[in-house]
Amino acid sequence: MDCQGKFGKTYSNPMDKKILIVGHGLAGCALAMTCYKRNIPFRLIGHTMPGEASMASSGLIAPITGRRYVKAWRIDEFLAKAKEFYHWTESLLGSSFFFPVEIVRYLPHQEGRMAWERRLDDPEYTEYISSKKYADLDQLGKPYGILTGGYRLETPGWIQAVRAFLATNGLFEELDEPYVTDPAYDGHVIYATGAVDPTFAERIIPNKGESLLVKMPGWHIKAAVKEEVFIMPLDIPDRFWIGSYYQPWPDDPFPSEEGKNRILGSISKVYREEVEVLAHMAGVRPTVNDRRPLIGSMPGHPGAFIFNGMGTKGTSLAPYWADQLISYIQGESMLPGEVLPDRYIPVERRD
Ligand SMILES: Cc1cc2nc3c(=O)[nH]c(=O)nc-3n(C[C@H](O)[C@H](O)[C@H](O)COP(=O)(O)OP(=O)(O)OC[C@H]3O[C@@H](n4cnc5c(N)ncnc54)[C@H](O)[C@@H]3O)c2cc1C
């Protein structure tokens, strides 16, 4: 049976229904570009609100995390997809946004140094752990190791470029008001609305972070450095992104004087010269209790899907899971139980 979509197209197969993507942050933009790449009809809409996580992000993909230097969840697969996806968008957008980055990890304790040494000998970690040394770091007289294989997406720039590209092609509209469900719409709707609007964000724990864009002409370390805060070199000389702390269930999504002073206080412990603050951002991360994203059908809402819960790792998660969700909606593959939004609902009460 044919069905008429809101956008005037007649669909002979329900799988071909146009996809409406709500939310124009990293998650929504990754979904939109995935549909574009796969030639699947879609439209992206979004309303700009204070606290968009993507606009405060440094966009880092750190393959190795924690004090025991273990690989992040499924990082080999996610990174392979991220590289392919972001580089493909760069060729389409005509600009560079995705850069390799090395990360300095200080090894102040014997236990950490032993864990690092073990990883150096582990063939599973060859791509990500190195025994490189740099003169600038040697001068600091602190034991350190260099993580390799990381990447950084210049996230706000990439998002602005994606929005502009899609708008030019009639595929993106910036709304004056937040979208509310339209019962007359008979296509698929994907809610990629992050944590800033609780309407479609059940199970999402908002977690605020703040970051600064600064000028520090005396800081010469070319790699990203994890001190109390992250110091991330940008591709403009002397410019750095610095952040960020974690504040679950914040009172508001705005940058705060306290947040700024806290970051500057952390920097002053490792950099004695003047720091010129160029911008101060705040974003609310969409986190989930079990640290897995929420991806799949929206329980109790046929035709509606969630693409949320990217937490602290949206840059690596979004390209892979966007592709998986679109394949699921097209009826090509299933999603693993660990990301399904209904994983919190007892089995007997699921749809
Ligand atoms: C300070 C900070 C640093 C971070 N650093 C990193 C990092 O280094 N690496 C990393 O991978 N991740 C990092 N993150 C996390 C990353 O930013 C998130 O994982 C990711 O940006 C989430 O993207 P999103 O699109 O789901 O959410 P958002 O960016 O919040 O986007 C959601 C969008 O939907 C819109 N919207 C919401 N409701 C509606 C509605 N009803 N109608 C229309 N539009 C709506 C919002 O206005 C917003 O534009 C960081 C986050 C913060 C805050």
Ligand as a Chemical Component Dictionary entry (heavy atoms), coordinates in Angstrom:
data_LIG
# 
_chem_comp.id                   LIG 
_chem_comp.type                 NON-POLYMER 
_chem_comp.pdbx_formal_charge   0 
_chem_comp.three_letter_code    LIG 
# 
loop_
_chem_comp_atom.comp_id 
_chem_comp_atom.atom_id 
_chem_comp_atom.alt_atom_id 
_chem_comp_atom.type_symbol 
_chem_comp_atom.charge 
_chem_comp_atom.model_Cartn_x 
_chem_comp_atom.model_Cartn_y 
_chem_comp_atom.model_Cartn_z 
_chem_comp_atom.pdbx_ordinal 
LIG C1  C1  C 0 32.745 20.596 27.876 1  
LIG C2  C2  C 0 32.519 19.361 27.058 2  
LIG C3  C3  C 0 33.593 18.695 26.490 3  
LIG C4  C4  C 0 33.397 17.545 25.721 4  
LIG N1  N1  N 0 34.476 16.951 25.140 5  
LIG C5  C5  C 0 34.286 15.868 24.365 6  
LIG C6  C6  C 0 35.376 15.249 23.697 7  
LIG O1  O1  O 0 36.515 15.699 23.797 8  
LIG N2  N2  N 0 35.141 14.155 22.928 9  
LIG C7  C7  C 0 33.876 13.629 22.770 10 
LIG O2  O2  O 0 33.707 12.643 22.054 11 
LIG N3  N3  N 0 32.810 14.207 23.393 12 
LIG C8  C8  C 0 32.999 15.281 24.172 13 
LIG N4  N4  N 0 31.935 15.869 24.796 14 
LIG C9  C9  C 0 30.618 15.217 24.667 15 
LIG C10 C10 C 0 29.968 15.563 23.328 16 
LIG O3  O3  O 0 29.889 16.940 23.236 17 
LIG C11 C11 C 0 28.587 14.898 23.242 18 
LIG O4  O4  O 0 28.738 13.483 23.309 19 
LIG C12 C12 C 0 27.859 15.233 21.943 20 
LIG O5  O5  O 0 28.115 16.537 21.545 21 
LIG C13 C13 C 0 26.364 15.032 22.078 22 
LIG O6  O6  O 0 25.765 15.457 20.890 23 
LIG P1  P1  P 0 24.196 15.547 20.748 24 
LIG O7  O7  O 0 23.933 15.965 19.344 25 
LIG O8  O8  O 0 23.570 14.307 21.259 26 
LIG O9  O9  O 0 23.752 16.695 21.763 27 
LIG P2  P2  P 0 23.761 18.288 21.576 28 
LIG O10 O10 O 0 25.056 18.760 21.060 29 
LIG O11 O11 O 0 23.296 18.874 22.865 30 
LIG O12 O12 O 0 22.702 18.542 20.442 31 
LIG C14 C14 C 0 21.312 18.381 20.605 32 
LIG C15 C15 C 0 20.659 19.405 19.708 33 
LIG O13 O13 O 0 19.248 19.206 19.657 34 
LIG C16 C16 C 0 18.598 20.458 19.778 35 
LIG N5  N5  N 0 17.283 20.197 20.325 36 
LIG C17 C17 C 0 16.985 19.687 21.540 37 
LIG N6  N6  N 0 15.654 19.549 21.683 38 
LIG C18 C18 C 0 15.092 19.965 20.527 39 
LIG C19 C19 C 0 13.737 20.052 20.059 40 
LIG N7  N7  N 0 12.700 19.673 20.819 41 
LIG N8  N8  N 0 13.517 20.550 18.817 42 
LIG C20 C20 C 0 14.549 20.933 18.036 43 
LIG N9  N9  N 0 15.857 20.868 18.429 44 
LIG C21 C21 C 0 16.122 20.390 19.658 45 
LIG C22 C22 C 0 19.506 21.238 20.717 46 
LIG O14 O14 O 0 19.321 22.638 20.697 47 
LIG C23 C23 C 0 20.885 20.823 20.200 48 
LIG O15 O15 O 0 21.283 21.613 19.111 49 
LIG C24 C24 C 0 32.094 17.037 25.536 50 
LIG C25 C25 C 0 31.008 17.717 26.092 51 
LIG C26 C26 C 0 31.208 18.867 26.849 52 
LIG C27 C27 C 0 30.033 19.570 27.426 53 
# 
loop_
_chem_comp_bond.comp_id 
_chem_comp_bond.atom_id_1 
_chem_comp_bond.atom_id_2 
_chem_comp_bond.value_order 
_chem_comp_bond.pdbx_ordinal 
LIG C1  C2  SING 1  
LIG C2  C3  SING 2  
LIG C2  C26 DOUB 3  
LIG C3  C4  DOUB 4  
LIG C4  N1  SING 5  
LIG C4  C24 SING 6  
LIG N1  C5  DOUB 7  
LIG C5  C6  SING 8  
LIG C5  C8  SING 9  
LIG C6  O1  DOUB 10 
LIG C6  N2  SING 11 
LIG N2  C7  SING 12 
LIG C7  O2  DOUB 13 
LIG C7  N3  SING 14 
LIG N3  C8  DOUB 15 
LIG C8  N4  SING 16 
LIG N4  C9  SING 17 
LIG N4  C24 SING 18 
LIG C9  C10 SING 19 
LIG C10 O3  SING 20 
LIG C10 C11 SING 21 
LIG C11 O4  SING 22 
LIG C11 C12 SING 23 
LIG C12 O5  SING 24 
LIG C12 C13 SING 25 
LIG C13 O6  SING 26 
LIG O6  P1  SING 27 
LIG P1  O7  DOUB 28 
LIG P1  O8  SING 29 
LIG P1  O9  SING 30 
LIG O9  P2  SING 31 
LIG P2  O10 DOUB 32 
LIG P2  O11 SING 33 
LIG P2  O12 SING 34 
LIG O12 C14 SING 35 
LIG C14 C15 SING 36 
LIG C15 O13 SING 37 
LIG C15 C23 SING 38 
LIG O13 C16 SING 39 
LIG C16 N5  SING 40 
LIG C16 C22 SING 41 
LIG N5  C17 SING 42 
LIG N5  C21 SING 43 
LIG C17 N6  DOUB 44 
LIG N6  C18 SING 45 
LIG C18 C19 SING 46 
LIG C18 C21 DOUB 47 
LIG C19 N7  SING 48 
LIG C19 N8  DOUB 49 
LIG N8  C20 SING 50 
LIG C20 N9  DOUB 51 
LIG N9  C21 SING 52 
LIG C22 O14 SING 53 
LIG C22 C23 SING 54 
LIG C23 O15 SING 55 
LIG C24 C25 DOUB 56 
LIG C25 C26 SING 57 
LIG C26 C27 SING 58 
# 
